[in-house]
Amino acid sequence: MGIRRAVARLSKGERTRQRIVERAAAAFNTRGFAGTSMADISEATGLEKGGVYNHFDSKDALALEAFDYAFGLIRARLDAAVAAEPDPLGRLRAMLEVYREVARKPLVPGGCPILNTATEADDTHPALRDRARRAMDHWRGLACAAAQEAENAGRLEPGAAAALGTFFTAALEGGVLLSRLYRDPGHMLAVCDQLSTHLALLERRAAGRT
């Protein structure tokens, strides 16, 4: 069940809390943690500050849950794409399709919450930085696992998997950054096209060794 679909089964208080989290996720991901005040959250949710504090005792607590929500949307899309594809290189290509889709229609305003949070919170908010790192561990882990399985099956050259997982993840996050900076999803689409071509070249190179 998707995150948004599950909201329909929540109680009134739970729905209010979920609305706060959703609106806060958009605010934090667009303006950053430091640039978003509780007054901004109050305005975005239509609640008095006291109403927000009834559900969250601090801005920090809300920011952590908002990040989990934002990344959860992306994680669910990636996990579903990977689970539906039995072929390891197909799983990497499925991830590219997710990023193409998200570039055209972002799941959360402001772009990738991992990139945004890691950049801002690196030295200023250790708890958020750790959240971003764990999220990246999961996302990079999907790419590395698929690449390693492909290598084990002889679909990639020996020793190629680890570097490919890092390159794959870094290239996509770079595409996120450029697309947001220039307000142009074409940068992400170009990165996805190049990565798709790169995967095909690696697979042909491995095939040529057999």
SULSUL-V577497 format. One record per pair of residues at least 24 apart in sequence whose C-alpha atoms are under 10 Angstrom apart, sorted by the first residue. I is the first residue (numbers start at 1). J is the second residue. D is the distance in Angstrom with one decimal. If there is no record, write none. Layout:
BEGIN
I,J,D
I,J,D
END
This chain:
BEGIN
1,76,9.7
2,72,9.7
2,73,8.3
2,76,7.7
2,77,9.4
3,69,8.4
3,72,8.0
3,73,7.2
3,76,8.6
4,73,9.0
13,54,10.0
13,55,8.8
14,55,9.2
16,45,8.9
16,47,9.4
16,51,9.3
16,52,9.1
16,55,8.6
17,45,9.9
17,51,9.6
17,52,8.1
17,54,9.1
17,55,6.2
17,56,8.5
17,62,9.9
18,55,9.7
18,65,9.8
18,66,9.4
18,69,9.3
19,44,9.6
19,45,7.0
19,46,10.0
20,44,8.3
20,45,5.9
20,46,9.3
20,47,8.8
20,51,9.7
20,52,7.2
20,55,8.6
20,56,9.4
20,62,8.5
20,66,8.6
21,45,9.2
21,52,9.8
21,55,9.9
21,56,9.7
21,62,7.0
21,63,8.3
21,64,9.6
21,65,6.8
21,66,5.1
21,67,8.7
21,68,9.4
21,69,7.2
21,70,9.0
22,65,9.5
22,66,6.7
22,67,9.6
22,69,7.2
22,70,7.8
22,108,8.9
23,66,8.4
23,108,9.8
23,109,9.9
24,59,9.8
24,62,7.5
24,63,7.3
24,65,9.1
24,66,6.1
24,67,8.9
24,69,9.7
24,70,9.6
25,62,8.9
25,63,7.4
25,64,9.3
25,65,8.3
25,66,4.6
25,67,6.2
25,68,8.8
25,69,7.1
25,70,6.0
25,71,9.5
25,108,7.5
25,109,8.4
25,110,9.5
25,113,8.7
26,66,8.4
26,67,9.5
26,70,8.1
26,107,9.7
26,108,6.0
26,109,5.4
26,110,7.0
26,111,9.5
26,113,9.5
27,63,9.8
27,66,9.4
27,108,9.6
27,109,8.0
27,110,8.4
28,62,9.8
28,63,7.2
28,66,7.9
28,67,8.2
28,70,9.9
28,109,9.4
28,110,8.6
28,113,8.8
28,116,9.1
28,117,8.7
29,63,9.7
29,66,8.9
29,67,8.1
29,70,8.3
29,108,7.6
29,109,6.8
29,110,5.3
29,111,7.2
29,112,7.9
29,113,5.9
29,114,9.3
29,115,9.6
29,116,6.6
29,117,7.5
30,108,8.9
30,109,6.3
30,110,4.4
30,111,7.8
30,112,9.8
30,113,9.1
30,116,8.4
31,110,8.0
31,116,9.5
32,63,9.7
32,110,9.4
32,113,9.8
32,116,7.4
32,117,7.5
32,119,9.7
32,120,7.1
32,121,9.0
33,59,8.8
33,60,8.7
33,63,7.2
33,116,9.7
33,117,8.2
33,120,7.7
33,121,8.1
33,124,9.7
33,125,8.9
33,128,9.3
34,120,8.4
34,121,9.2
34,124,9.2
34,125,9.7
36,63,9.8
38,62,9.7
60,125,9.0
60,127,8.7
60,128,8.6
61,127,9.8
61,128,10.0
63,127,9.8
63,128,7.8
64,127,7.8
64,128,6.3
64,129,10.0
64,131,7.6
64,132,9.9
65,128,9.9
65,131,9.9
66,113,9.7
67,113,6.9
67,114,8.4
67,117,8.2
67,128,8.0
67,131,7.8
67,132,8.2
67,135,9.7
68,113,9.3
68,128,9.8
68,131,7.8
68,132,9.1
68,135,8.7
69,108,9.6
69,113,9.8
70,107,7.9
70,108,6.4
70,109,9.5
70,111,9.9
70,112,8.6
70,113,6.5
70,114,9.0
71,107,9.4
71,108,8.9
71,112,8.1
71,113,6.3
71,114,7.2
71,131,9.6
71,132,8.8
71,135,7.2
71,136,9.7
72,135,9.1
73,107,6.8
73,108,8.1
74,98,8.7
74,99,9.3
74,102,8.6
74,106,9.4
74,107,7.1
74,108,8.8
74,112,8.6
74,113,9.1
74,114,10.0
74,135,10.0
74,139,9.4
75,135,8.4
75,138,8.3
75,139,7.5
77,102,9.5
77,107,9.6
78,139,8.1
78,142,8.7
79,138,9.8
79,139,9.0
79,142,8.3
82,142,7.9
82,143,9.5
82,146,8.9
86,146,9.9
87,146,8.4
87,149,9.0
87,150,8.2
88,143,9.2
88,145,8.3
88,146,4.7
88,147,6.7
88,148,8.4
88,149,6.1
88,150,5.5
88,151,9.2
88,153,9.2
88,155,9.0
89,143,9.4
89,146,6.5
89,147,6.9
89,148,9.8
89,149,8.6
89,150,6.3
89,151,9.6
89,155,8.2
89,156,9.3
89,196,9.8
89,199,7.6
89,200,9.1
89,203,8.8
90,146,8.6
90,150,9.6
90,199,9.9
91,142,8.6
91,143,8.1
91,145,9.8
91,146,6.5
91,147,9.0
92,142,8.4
92,143,6.3
92,144,9.3
92,145,9.7
92,146,6.7
92,147,7.7
92,165,9.4
92,168,8.6
92,195,9.4
92,196,8.7
92,199,8.6
93,143,10.0
93,192,8.8
93,195,8.6
93,196,6.7
93,199,8.4
95,139,9.7
95,142,9.0
95,143,8.3
95,168,9.9
95,172,9.8
95,192,9.3
96,168,9.4
96,172,8.3
96,188,9.6
96,189,9.0
96,191,9.1
96,192,5.7
96,193,8.5
96,195,8.1
96,196,7.7
97,189,9.4
97,192,7.9
97,193,9.9
97,196,9.9
98,192,9.9
99,172,7.7
99,173,9.7
99,175,9.3
99,176,8.8
99,188,7.5
99,189,8.1
99,191,9.8
99,192,7.7
100,172,9.9
100,185,8.4
100,186,9.3
100,188,6.8
100,189,5.8
100,190,9.3
100,191,9.3
100,192,6.9
100,193,9.3
101,185,9.8
101,188,9.9
101,189,9.1
102,176,9.6
102,185,9.1
102,188,9.4
103,175,9.1
103,176,7.7
103,179,7.7
103,180,9.3
103,184,8.7
103,185,5.3
103,186,8.2
103,187,8.9
103,188,6.4
103,189,7.4
104,184,9.2
104,185,6.2
104,186,8.8
104,188,9.1
104,189,8.9
105,185,9.2
106,185,9.9
110,180,7.5
111,176,6.8
111,177,8.2
111,179,8.6
111,180,6.6
111,181,10.0
112,173,7.9
112,176,6.6
112,177,8.3
112,180,9.1
114,139,9.8
114,173,8.9
115,173,6.9
115,174,9.1
115,176,8.1
115,177,7.8
116,176,9.8
116,177,8.8
136,169,8.8
139,165,9.8
139,169,7.8
140,165,6.5
140,166,7.0
140,167,9.7
140,168,8.3
140,169,6.0
140,170,9.1
141,165,7.8
141,166,9.4
141,169,9.5
142,169,9.7
143,167,9.7
143,168,7.2
143,169,7.3
144,168,8.8
144,169,9.1
147,199,9.9
150,203,9.0
151,203,9.5
151,206,8.9
154,203,8.8
154,206,6.9
154,207,7.8
154,209,9.4
154,210,8.5
155,202,8.1
155,203,5.5
155,204,8.3
155,205,8.9
155,206,5.9
155,207,6.8
155,210,10.0
156,199,9.0
156,200,10.0
156,201,9.7
156,202,6.1
156,203,5.5
156,204,8.5
156,205,7.6
156,206,5.0
156,207,7.9
156,209,9.8
157,202,7.5
157,203,8.0
157,204,9.7
157,205,7.4
157,206,5.0
157,207,8.5
157,208,9.8
157,209,8.1
158,206,8.5
160,202,8.8
160,206,9.9
164,198,9.8
164,199,9.0
164,202,9.7
167,195,9.2
168,192,9.4
168,195,7.2
168,196,10.0
168,198,9.8
168,199,9.6
171,195,8.1
END
